[in-house]
Amino acid sequence: MTLSLLLPRLIRPLILFVFASLFCTPSLAQPAGAQGDNFIYRVVSGDTLTALAERFTDRADHWRTLQTLNAVQEPTALPIGLELKIPFSLIPELPAQAQVTHVAGQARTNQGPLAAGSVLAEGDVVHTEANGFVTLALEDGSALTIPAQSALRLERLRVFKGTALTDTIFTLEDGSLESQVAPQGTGVGRFEVRTPVSITGVRGTHLRVHANAQGAQSEVLAGAAGLHAGDAESARLRPGQGAAVNPDGKLLGVKTLLPAPVLAAPVRDGGGWTTTFPPVAGASAYLLRVAGDPQGTQLYSSQRIHSTDASFRAPGAGTYYVMVRGIDADGLNGADAVQPFLGQPVLQSSDGAPISTQFGQFVVLTDY
């Protein structure tokens, strides 16, 4: 069954709950994500319905609508910590963009091949091939990494007028999405990742979502998330937790993610590198990746392995990072072990600058 047919049956009747109680303390003014068709704002001292209506809807006279919706008795004396619902339909929004900050291998959109610096808009679809990796940056600093063999549709890409909070919905048709949402702690108006059998909504968090033949998997590394499955079950995911949803839309329960492997320092082996690690209890396979940064937002290679002896290469000169995580029987990915290693040695001039050929490629030194 196609995604377009599955979504009405499994997704659209659902109400998304983002568990705002996990996200902030009552003393801080923090947007708390979304609940269905409403943006959620946590009230702080001094807030009034008139001021909040002006700030988020651009019209102070919308305070009466907010009063009715939230059953507020006194609009000038709001309870501190109240999770105030503000309908998205009242919030003026502007079109937003996503900028491509990293591309390795083959990746494209519906408009053609992708390159660093490309700008994407609402409605675009990103496809990565078997060797393709893409990282996008949103206007609030959120980083979205799209690994190989993935298809991601930018379903909604907007920003609140006046507050710069983002309103984004992504549909992961296949593959994976790894996101670091609102890393500056500003919060988001809405951040949802949809698959054919699940919706995951977050505020300021490090989140992974996968869509595959097993169904879908959501994993939280930092922050918190609310997960809804196709059978209307919901789950709250705390840091270090994940949950899988089977192809029929059944939530398989919240689990603790596998710990990071104990990864040995990489050893050079001819033109490549090797590392070893003890087996991780509960792991049925491992994901081995090479990135240009320790956060994994600049991916260059990825492979699923079953051995605890791993071989890998660098794409060029400089410092790179090998990352290994366990994968359990439900397809949930565990925490990453990260080790730095040096890339290919290149010939350097007396001032340390790498020497290039007439074709612009570095002169690589080879061990014999």
C-alpha positions in Angstrom: 0.0 0.0 0.0 1.3 3.4 -0.9 2.2 6.2 1.6 -0.6 8.4 0.4 -3.2 5.6 1.1 -1.7 4.7 4.4 -1.6 8.2 5.8 -5.3 8.9 5.9 -6.0 5.6 7.6 -3.2 5.6 10.1 -2.1 9.2 10.6 -4.5 12.0 9.9 -7.2 10.9 12.4 -4.6 11.0 15.2 -3.9 13.9 17.5 -0.2 14.5 18.1 0.8 15.2 21.8 4.2 16.7 22.5 4.9 16.1 26.2 5.6 19.6 27.2 6.0 18.8 30.9 9.3 17.2 30.1 10.7 20.1 28.2 11.1 23.1 30.5 10.7 24.4 34.0 7.8 26.7 34.9 10.2 29.6 35.5 11.3 29.7 31.9 9.3 31.1 28.9 9.6 28.1 26.5 7.5 27.2 23.5 6.5 23.6 24.2 5.8 22.2 20.7 2.4 21.2 19.4 -0.7 19.3 20.4 -2.8 18.5 17.4 -3.7 21.7 15.6 -2.5 23.9 18.5 0.8 25.4 19.4 1.6 25.0 23.1 3.1 27.9 25.2 4.0 27.5 28.8 3.0 30.5 30.8 5.5 32.5 33.0 5.0 35.3 35.5 3.7 38.4 33.9 2.0 36.8 30.9 -1.5 38.0 29.9 -3.8 36.7 27.2 -3.7 40.0 25.5 0.1 40.1 25.4 0.4 36.5 24.2 -2.3 37.0 21.5 -0.4 40.1 20.3 2.9 38.2 20.3 1.9 35.0 18.6 -1.2 35.9 16.5 -0.4 39.5 15.7 -3.8 40.6 17.0 -4.5 41.4 20.6 -8.2 40.9 20.2 -7.7 37.2 19.8 -7.4 37.0 23.6 -11.1 36.1 23.8 -10.6 33.0 21.5 -7.7 31.9 23.7 -9.7 32.5 26.9 -12.5 30.2 25.6 -10.2 27.5 24.2 -8.2 27.3 27.4 -11.1 27.9 29.9 -9.2 30.8 31.5 -11.1 32.6 34.3 -8.9 35.7 34.6 -7.1 36.7 31.4 -4.6 39.1 33.3 -3.7 36.5 35.9 -2.7 33.3 34.2 -1.5 30.4 36.3 2.3 30.0 36.0 3.1 26.8 34.1 -0.2 26.7 32.3 0.2 25.0 28.9 -1.7 27.5 26.8 -3.2 26.3 23.5 -2.9 28.7 20.6 -4.4 27.5 17.3 -2.0 27.4 14.4 -4.8 28.8 12.3 -4.5 32.1 14.2 -0.7 32.3 14.0 0.6 34.2 10.9 3.4 32.3 9.2 6.0 33.0 6.5 7.6 30.6 4.1 10.9 29.2 5.3 13.8 27.4 3.7 16.3 24.7 4.4 19.9 25.1 3.3 22.0 22.1 2.3 25.2 22.3 4.3 26.8 18.9 3.4 26.5 16.5 0.5 28.6 13.3 0.0 27.9 10.9 -2.8 24.8 11.0 -4.9 21.7 12.9 -3.7 18.9 14.7 -5.5 15.6 16.5 -5.1 12.6 16.6 -7.5 14.4 19.5 -9.1 17.8 17.8 -9.7 21.1 16.9 -8.1 21.9 18.4 -4.7 25.1 20.3 -3.8 26.3 22.2 -0.7 24.6 25.6 -0.7 21.5 24.4 -2.4 18.3 25.9 -0.9 15.1 23.7 -0.5 11.5 24.8 0.0 8.3 23.4 1.2 7.2 20.4 -1.0 10.7 19.4 -2.0 11.7 15.7 -1.7 15.3 14.7 -0.9 16.5 11.3 -2.2 19.9 9.8 -1.2 21.4 7.0 -3.1 23.3 4.0 -1.7 26.4 6.2 -1.3 24.6 9.5 -0.7 24.4 11.6 2.5 22.9 15.1 3.0 22.7 17.5 5.9 20.1 20.4 6.0 20.1 23.5 8.3 16.8 25.1 9.3 16.4 28.8 10.1 16.5 28.1 13.9 19.8 26.2 13.6 18.2 22.7 13.6 20.4 20.2 11.7 18.8 17.3 9.8 21.0 14.5 8.6 19.6 12.3 5.9 21.7 9.0 5.5 22.0 6.8 2.5 19.0 5.2 0.8 16.5 7.6 2.3 13.5 9.6 0.9 12.4 12.7 2.9 9.6 15.1 1.9 9.6 18.6 3.3 5.9 18.6 3.9 5.7 21.9 5.8 8.5 24.4 6.1 7.4 27.7 7.7 8.3 30.2 10.4 6.1 32.1 12.9 5.9 35.8 11.9 7.6 37.9 14.5 8.9 35.1 16.8 11.1 33.1 14.4 9.8 29.8 15.8 9.7 27.1 13.1 6.7 25.1 12.0 8.0 22.0 10.2 6.6 18.7 9.2 8.6 16.0 7.5 7.4 12.8 5.9 10.0 10.1 5.9 8.9 7.8 3.1 11.9 5.5 3.5 15.3 5.3 5.3 16.3 7.5 8.2 16.4 11.0 9.5 18.7 12.2 12.4 17.9 15.6 13.8 19.3 18.0 16.4 16.3 20.3 16.9 16.6 23.9 18.0 20.0 23.4 19.5 20.1 26.9 21.0 17.2 26.0 23.3 14.7 28.5 21.7 12.1 25.8 21.2 10.0 25.3 18.1 6.4 26.0 17.1 6.1 22.5 15.7 8.6 19.7 14.7 7.0 16.5 13.4 8.5 13.5 11.6 5.9 11.3 10.0 6.3 7.8 8.7 3.6 5.5 7.2 2.8 4.1 10.7 3.9 6.8 13.2 4.3 10.5 14.1 7.1 11.7 16.3 6.9 15.3 17.7 9.6 17.0 19.7 10.9 20.3 21.1 14.6 20.9 21.3 16.1 17.4 21.2 18.4 14.9 19.5 16.1 12.6 17.6 16.4 9.7 15.1 13.5 8.3 13.1 13.6 5.3 10.7 11.1 3.9 8.2 11.6 0.5 6.8 10.2 -3.0 6.2 10.0 -3.5 10.0 7.7 -0.5 10.3 9.2 2.6 12.1 11.6 3.3 15.0 12.1 6.5 17.0 15.0 7.1 19.3 15.7 10.0 21.6 19.3 10.8 22.5 18.6 14.1 24.3 15.5 16.0 25.2 12.1 14.3 24.9 9.5 13.3 22.3 5.9 12.2 22.0 5.3 9.2 19.7 1.9 8.2 18.2 1.4 4.9 16.4 -1.1 4.0 13.7 -3.3 2.2 16.2 -3.8 5.4 18.2 -1.3 4.2 21.0 1.1 6.9 22.2 4.4 6.8 24.1 6.6 9.3 25.9 10.3 9.0 25.0 12.9 10.3 27.5 16.6 10.6 26.8 18.1 7.2 26.0 14.8 5.6 25.1 13.2 4.4 21.9 10.2 2.7 20.6 9.3 0.7 17.5 6.0 0.5 15.6 5.4 -2.6 13.5 4.1 -2.4 9.9 0.5 -2.8 11.1 0.8 0.4 13.3 1.1 -1.4 16.6 3.4 0.2 19.2 5.9 -2.4 20.5 6.6 -0.5 23.7 9.3 1.9 25.1 12.8 0.4 25.5 16.1 1.6 26.8 18.5 2.1 23.9 21.6 -0.2 23.7 24.7 1.3 25.2 27.6 2.5 23.1 30.1 -0.2 22.2 33.6 0.0 23.9 35.5 1.0 20.8 39.2 0.5 20.5 41.4 3.2 19.1 41.6 2.8 15.3 44.7 1.1 13.9 46.0 1.9 10.4 45.9 -1.1 8.1 47.5 -0.4 4.8 45.4 2.1 3.0 42.6 1.9 5.6 41.8 1.5 9.3 40.5 -1.2 11.6 39.0 -1.2 15.1 37.5 -3.8 17.4 34.9 -3.9 20.2 33.3 -6.4 22.5 29.8 -7.6 21.5 27.0 -5.4 22.9 24.4 -7.5 24.7 21.1 -7.4 22.8 22.6 -6.2 19.5 21.7 -8.2 16.4 23.8 -6.0 14.1 25.9 -2.9 14.2 26.0 0.4 12.2 29.5 1.5 11.2 29.8 5.1 9.9 32.5 7.6 9.0 31.9 11.3 9.5 33.9 14.5 9.3 32.6 15.7 12.7 32.0 14.0 16.1 28.3 14.8 16.0 27.9 12.8 12.8 26.3 15.6 10.7 28.9 15.3 8.0 28.6 11.6 7.0 30.7 10.0 4.3 30.0 6.3 4.6 27.7 3.9 6.4 27.5 0.1 6.5 25.6 -2.5 8.5 28.0 -5.1 9.9 27.6 -8.2 12.1 31.2 -8.6 13.1 32.9 -6.9 16.0 36.0 -6.3 13.8 35.4 -3.3 11.6 37.3 -2.0 8.6 36.8 1.5 7.2 38.5 4.3 5.2 38.7 8.1 5.2 37.5 10.0 2.1 40.5 12.3 2.2 43.1 14.1 4.3 42.4 15.5 7.8 40.7 14.2 10.9 37.7 11.9 10.7 35.5 10.0 13.1 34.5 6.4 13.1 31.1 5.8 14.8 29.7 2.4 15.8 26.2 1.7 17.4 24.3 -1.5 18.1 21.0 -2.3 16.6 18.5 -4.5 18.5 16.0 -7.0 17.2 13.3 -4.3 16.8 15.5 -2.2 14.6 16.2 0.4 17.4 19.7 2.0 17.1 21.7 2.5 20.3 24.2 5.1 21.4 27.2 5.8 19.3 30.8 5.1 20.2 33.1 7.6 18.5 36.8 7.5 17.9 38.9 10.0 15.8 41.3 8.8 13.2 43.5 10.5 10.5 42.6 10.5 6.9 44.8 9.8 4.0 48.3 11.2 4.3 49.0 13.8 1.6 52.2 15.4 0.3 52.8 18.8 1.9 54.9 21.8 1.1 57.4 23.3 3.5 54.7 25.5 5.0 52.4 22.5 5.7 49.9 23.2 2.9 48.7 20.1 0.9 50.1 19.8 -2.6 47.5 19.3 -5.4 47.8 17.9 -8.9 46.9 19.9 -12.0 43.4 18.3 -11.7 42.9 19.8 -8.2 43.3 16.5 -6.3 45.7 16.1 -3.4 48.9 14.0 -3.9 48.2 11.0 -1.6 51.1 9.2 0.1 50.8 5.4 0.1 52.3 2.9 2.6 54.3 0.1 1.0 
